[in-house]
Structure formats: C-alpha cells, structure tokens
Amino acid sequence: MSKRTLALVAATLAGTIYGINHTLAKGVMPQFISPFGFILLRVLGASVLFWIVSLFTKSEKIDRSDYWRLLGCAFFGMFINMLAFFTGLQLSTPVNSSVIITLSPVILLVLSALFLKEKISALKILGIAIGMLGALVLVLFGASTQQNAPNIPLGNIMFLINGTAYAVYLVLIKPLTKKYNTVTMMKWLFITGVFLNLPFTYGDFAAVDWLNLPAWAIWVMVFVVVGTTFSTYFLNLYALRTLKASTVGAFIYLQPLIAVLFAVLTGADRITPVRLIAGLMIFTGVYLSTRTKKTAKTS
C-alpha cells in the first residue's frame, strides 16, 4: 500500500470509531455508568495512556507564557466539551448527536471570523444560516422523547454546546501545535482535564459498581477510552502526515453515515422525516460554508 492509501485508511478508521462510539457509549448510560462518571473515566484513562507514551518520547517543557492558553484548551476541550457531549448523549439519540456534530466546522468558521478576523464570503454566510436553521429544526420540531432518550430537545442543545466548545478549543490550541509535539500537549491537557472534572464527576464515578459490571459494558468503556479517546488522535495524526488538513477534516462527514447505519442496524435509533430534513439542511450548510476554490494541487 502507498502512504496515501494507508493515510486514507487511518482517517477512515478514525471516522468509523467515532461513528460507532455514539451508539456504544449511550448503550451503557445511565444503567451502568452516568454521563459524569463516564467523563472522569475517559479523561483519567486517556491521561494515563498519554503519560505512559510520553515516557518513550522526547521530553518538552511548557513555556510559562502558555499556561493560561493550555488551561483554556483543557477547559473547553476536556471539560465543557465532554460534559455537554455525554449529557446530550444520555438525553438525546445517537443519530441526532452524529448529525449535529458535523456543525463543528461551521461554528469554527464563525469563531475564526470573530477572533482570528478571517473573512467570510456571502456563500459561507448562507451556508452558516442554512446549517444553523437545520439544527434549530432538529431541536424545535423533532420528537421530544423516545425510548432511552428522555429529553431530546435539551440533549440536542447540549450537542450544540459541545460543538461550540470543541470549536473554541481548536481556535485556542492552534498556536500550541506549532510549538509542542502531540504527546506533550495531550498529556498535559488530559491531566488538567482530570482535575477540572474531578469535583463534578467523582461522586458518579465512585457510585459505579465496578466489580459487578457485565463483560460487554467493560468492553464498551475500554473502547471509549482506548479507541475513541486515545487511538483516534494518533490515527488522525498519521493521516495528517500525508494528507492535507482539509482532507482529513472532511472525514467528519463519515461519522453520521457510520453512526446512523450502526444505530439503525442495532435497533438503537431510527430515522424520522424531521431528522432527514434537518440532516440534509445541516449537510448543505456545512458544504456551502466550508467550500473552497479548487487549486491545482490536490491530496
């Protein structure tokens, strides 16, 4: 296989893991672990893994001038982002979460315009409007409840908060990626995330009946920590070494496809007319808002 093929496989595998995660993670909540307990497990497990990997990589010291930026990255990326996602996943559905998460590039575009002073064309503004309107359709006109989804509108709002927090995280961390390697950033971000989440999540984490968990629930938890949180970052990093960032970023659109297929095939969720219409509006909005002019070089 060529490097490009391997990079595409890595990006596809990462997108597939993310897509499956929407259904698997919801399947163990709240029966075996609450959303807040799951968050502490996720950041604690990922922190341990990244610190272990750091023992075999070059040691780097974080400049004191970057401490506040690093804290901001952890606050939005490992605290608000995860609290909103797991709360939303418990209240809403895997299909809704996978569709709304594709709004992240749109939200990132808006934040880049506000804080990085990047220009937005009329076409991109139209795309932003259509995408946000699609999200509103999903929140306001979708079903309010269904089995294992007690408050879908509130859950969908949590997904929007999740996407916004993640976009802020991307804006904040961009300068740090040019100064430090991946492992250095991740080990400090996740250990900071542990301390940020600890006061809010420890009670739910301690309430889990760890000794009597069924094997399949343990497997799901391991998958979320090792697969969704740890492995996907390295898969995307490997893909970025060969492919353009925009190419790798496009694989976010694989998530809804995988998530919907997996959720429907396993009976965890279903497609409704409102979700279909809202999804098409969101995808159209994302396409228009992230569309760029074609260049001679492609990847």
C-alpha positions as CSV (number, residue, x, y, z in Angstrom):
1,M,0.0,0.0,0.0
2,S,1.1,3.5,-0.7
3,K,1.5,6.1,2.1
4,R,-1.6,7.9,0.8
5,T,-3.7,4.8,0.9
6,L,-2.6,4.0,4.4
7,A,-3.3,7.6,5.4
8,L,-6.8,7.3,3.9
9,V,-7.4,4.0,5.7
10,A,-6.3,5.6,9.0
11,A,-8.7,8.6,8.6
12,T,-11.5,6.2,7.6
13,L,-10.8,4.0,10.7
14,A,-10.8,7.1,13.0
15,G,-14.2,8.3,11.5
16,T,-15.6,4.8,11.8
17,I,-14.6,4.6,15.5
18,Y,-16.2,8.0,16.2
19,G,-19.4,6.9,14.4
20,I,-19.7,3.7,16.3
21,N,-19.0,5.5,19.6
22,H,-22.3,7.4,19.5
23,T,-24.3,4.2,19.9
24,L,-21.9,2.2,22.1
25,A,-21.3,4.9,24.7
26,K,-25.1,5.6,25.0
27,G,-25.7,1.9,25.5
28,V,-24.1,1.8,28.9
29,M,-25.6,5.1,30.2
30,P,-27.1,5.5,32.7
31,Q,-27.7,1.9,33.7
32,F,-24.0,1.0,34.4
33,I,-22.4,4.5,34.5
34,S,-23.7,8.0,34.5
35,P,-22.5,10.6,31.9
36,F,-20.4,12.4,34.5
37,G,-18.8,9.1,35.7
38,F,-18.0,8.2,32.1
39,I,-16.3,11.6,31.6
40,L,-13.9,11.0,34.5
41,L,-13.2,7.5,33.3
42,R,-12.4,8.9,29.8
43,V,-10.1,11.7,30.8
44,L,-8.4,9.6,33.5
45,G,-7.8,6.7,31.2
46,A,-6.6,8.8,28.3
47,S,-4.3,10.8,30.7
48,V,-2.7,7.5,32.0
49,L,-2.2,6.3,28.4
50,F,-0.6,9.6,27.1
51,W,1.7,9.8,30.2
52,I,2.9,6.2,29.5
53,V,3.6,7.1,25.9
54,S,5.4,10.2,27.0
55,L,8.0,8.0,28.7
56,F,9.2,6.9,25.3
57,T,9.1,10.3,23.6
58,K,11.3,13.4,23.8
59,S,10.5,15.5,26.9
60,E,9.4,19.1,26.4
61,K,8.9,21.9,28.9
62,I,5.8,24.1,28.5
63,D,6.6,27.8,28.5
64,R,5.1,29.7,31.4
65,S,3.5,32.2,28.9
66,D,1.4,29.3,27.5
67,Y,0.0,28.1,30.9
68,W,-3.3,30.1,30.6
69,R,-3.8,29.1,26.9
70,L,-3.2,25.4,27.9
71,L,-5.7,25.8,30.7
72,G,-8.3,27.3,28.3
73,C,-7.8,24.4,25.9
74,A,-8.4,21.9,28.7
75,F,-11.4,23.8,30.0
76,F,-13.2,23.9,26.6
77,G,-11.8,20.6,25.1
78,M,-11.7,18.2,28.1
79,F,-14.3,19.8,30.4
80,I,-17.2,21.7,28.8
81,N,-16.9,19.7,25.5
82,M,-17.2,16.3,27.3
83,L,-19.7,17.4,29.9
84,A,-22.0,18.6,27.1
85,F,-21.5,15.6,24.8
86,F,-22.1,12.9,27.4
87,T,-25.1,14.7,28.9
88,G,-26.5,15.2,25.4
89,L,-26.0,11.6,24.5
90,Q,-27.9,10.4,27.6
91,L,-30.8,12.8,26.9
92,S,-30.9,12.6,23.1
93,T,-30.1,10.0,20.4
94,P,-27.1,8.7,18.5
95,V,-28.5,9.9,15.2
96,N,-29.0,13.4,16.5
97,S,-25.6,13.6,18.0
98,S,-23.8,12.4,14.9
99,V,-25.7,14.9,12.7
100,I,-25.3,17.9,14.9
101,I,-21.6,17.2,15.4
102,T,-21.0,18.0,11.7
103,L,-21.8,21.6,12.6
104,S,-18.4,21.9,14.2
105,P,-16.7,23.2,11.1
106,V,-19.4,25.9,10.7
107,I,-19.1,27.0,14.3
108,L,-15.3,27.0,13.9
109,L,-15.7,29.3,10.8
110,V,-17.8,31.8,12.8
111,L,-15.3,31.8,15.7
112,S,-12.4,32.2,13.3
113,A,-14.1,35.3,11.8
114,L,-14.8,36.8,15.2
115,F,-11.5,36.1,16.9
116,L,-9.0,35.5,14.1
117,K,-10.5,38.1,11.8
118,E,-10.8,35.6,8.9
119,K,-13.1,36.8,6.0
120,I,-16.4,35.1,5.4
121,S,-17.9,35.2,1.9
122,A,-21.6,35.6,1.1
123,L,-21.8,31.9,0.2
124,K,-20.3,30.9,3.5
125,I,-22.7,33.1,5.4
126,L,-25.6,31.4,3.5
127,G,-24.1,28.0,4.5
128,I,-23.9,29.1,8.1
129,A,-27.5,30.2,8.1
130,I,-28.8,27.0,6.5
131,G,-26.8,24.8,8.8
132,M,-27.9,26.6,11.9
133,L,-31.5,26.5,10.7
134,G,-31.2,22.8,10.2
135,A,-30.0,22.4,13.8
136,L,-33.0,24.5,15.0
137,V,-35.4,22.3,13.1
138,L,-33.9,19.3,14.8
139,V,-34.2,20.9,18.3
140,L,-37.6,22.6,17.9
141,F,-39.6,20.1,15.7
142,G,-38.1,16.7,16.4
143,A,-39.6,14.2,18.8
144,S,-39.3,15.3,22.4
145,T,-38.8,11.8,23.8
146,Q,-38.3,8.2,22.8
147,Q,-37.0,5.0,24.4
148,N,-33.8,5.7,26.3
149,A,-33.9,9.4,25.3
150,P,-35.8,11.3,28.0
151,N,-35.3,14.9,26.7
152,I,-34.3,15.1,23.1
153,P,-34.5,18.9,22.6
154,L,-32.3,19.6,25.7
155,G,-29.9,16.8,24.6
156,N,-29.7,18.4,21.1
157,I,-28.9,21.8,22.7
158,M,-26.1,20.0,24.7
159,F,-24.7,18.8,21.4
160,L,-24.6,22.4,20.1
161,I,-22.8,23.5,23.2
162,N,-20.4,20.5,22.7
163,G,-19.7,21.6,19.1
164,T,-19.2,25.2,20.1
165,A,-16.8,24.3,23.0
166,Y,-14.8,22.0,20.7
167,A,-14.5,24.8,18.1
168,V,-13.2,27.2,20.7
169,Y,-10.7,24.5,21.8
170,L,-9.5,24.2,18.2
171,V,-9.0,28.0,17.9
172,L,-7.1,28.1,21.2
173,I,-4.9,25.1,20.6
174,K,-3.8,26.1,17.0
175,P,-0.7,28.2,18.2
176,L,0.4,25.4,20.5
177,T,0.5,22.8,17.8
178,K,3.4,24.8,16.2
179,K,5.4,24.8,19.4
180,Y,4.9,21.3,21.0
181,N,4.6,17.7,19.9
182,T,1.3,15.8,20.2
183,V,2.1,13.7,23.2
184,T,3.4,16.7,25.2
185,M,0.1,18.6,24.6
186,M,-2.2,15.7,25.2
187,K,-0.6,14.5,28.4
188,W,-0.9,18.0,30.0
189,L,-4.3,18.7,28.6
190,F,-5.8,15.4,29.8
191,I,-4.2,15.6,33.3
192,T,-5.6,19.1,33.6
193,G,-8.9,17.8,32.4
194,V,-8.9,15.2,35.2
195,F,-8.6,18.0,37.9
196,L,-11.2,20.2,36.2
197,N,-13.7,17.4,36.0
198,L,-12.9,15.7,39.4
199,P,-15.1,17.9,41.6
200,F,-18.2,17.4,39.4
201,T,-17.7,13.8,38.4
202,Y,-16.1,11.9,41.2
203,G,-19.4,11.1,43.0
204,D,-20.9,9.5,39.9
205,F,-17.6,7.7,39.2
206,A,-17.4,6.3,42.7
207,A,-21.0,5.1,42.5
208,V,-20.3,2.7,39.7
209,D,-20.5,-0.9,40.8
210,W,-17.1,-1.7,39.1
211,L,-16.9,-5.3,40.5
212,N,-20.2,-6.4,39.0
213,L,-20.2,-4.8,35.6
214,P,-21.1,-7.2,32.7
215,A,-18.2,-8.0,30.3
216,W,-19.9,-6.2,27.4
217,A,-20.2,-2.9,29.4
218,I,-16.5,-3.2,30.4
219,W,-15.6,-3.7,26.7
220,V,-17.6,-0.6,25.7
221,M,-15.8,1.5,28.4
222,V,-12.4,0.3,27.2
223,F,-13.4,1.1,23.6
224,V,-14.3,4.7,24.5
225,V,-11.1,5.2,26.4
226,V,-8.6,3.4,24.2
227,G,-10.4,3.6,20.9
228,T,-12.4,6.9,20.8
229,T,-10.2,9.0,23.1
230,F,-6.7,7.7,22.6
231,S,-6.3,5.8,19.3
232,T,-8.3,8.1,17.1
233,Y,-6.0,11.0,17.8
234,F,-3.0,9.0,16.6
235,L,-4.8,7.7,13.6
236,N,-5.7,11.3,12.5
237,L,-2.1,12.4,13.3
238,Y,-0.8,9.6,11.0
239,A,-3.2,10.7,8.3
240,L,-2.2,14.3,8.6
241,R,1.4,13.4,7.8
242,T,0.4,12.6,4.3
243,L,-2.9,14.3,3.6
244,K,-3.9,17.9,3.8
245,A,-5.8,19.0,7.0
246,S,-8.8,19.8,4.9
247,T,-8.9,16.3,3.5
248,V,-8.6,14.7,7.0
249,G,-11.2,17.2,8.3
250,A,-13.7,16.1,5.6
251,F,-13.9,12.7,7.2
252,I,-16.1,14.2,9.9
253,Y,-18.9,13.6,7.4
254,L,-18.3,9.9,7.6
255,Q,-19.4,9.9,11.2
256,P,-23.2,10.4,10.6
257,L,-23.2,7.7,7.9
258,I,-21.5,5.2,10.2
259,A,-23.4,6.3,13.3
260,V,-26.8,6.1,11.5
261,L,-26.2,2.8,9.9
262,F,-24.8,1.3,13.2
263,A,-27.7,2.7,15.3
264,V,-30.4,1.6,12.9
265,L,-28.9,-1.9,12.4
266,T,-28.6,-2.5,16.1
267,G,-32.0,-1.1,16.8
268,A,-30.6,1.7,19.0
269,D,-32.2,4.5,17.0
270,R,-34.3,5.3,13.9
271,I,-34.6,7.8,11.1
272,T,-37.6,10.1,11.0
273,P,-38.7,12.7,8.4
274,V,-37.8,15.6,10.6
275,R,-34.3,14.2,11.2
276,L,-33.8,13.5,7.5
277,I,-34.8,17.1,6.5
278,A,-32.7,18.7,9.3
279,G,-29.8,16.5,8.4
280,L,-29.9,17.5,4.7
281,M,-30.1,21.2,5.7
282,I,-27.1,20.8,8.1
283,F,-25.0,18.9,5.4
284,T,-25.9,21.5,2.8
285,G,-25.0,24.3,5.2
286,V,-21.7,22.7,6.1
287,Y,-20.8,22.1,2.4
288,L,-21.5,25.7,1.4
289,S,-19.7,27.2,4.4
290,T,-16.6,25.1,4.1
291,R,-16.4,25.1,0.3
292,T,-13.1,26.4,-1.1
293,K,-11.8,27.2,-4.5
294,K,-10.2,24.3,-6.3
295,T,-6.5,24.5,-6.8
296,A,-4.0,22.7,-9.0
297,K,-2.7,20.7,-6.1
298,T,-4.9,18.0,-4.5
299,S,-4.5,15.4,-1.9
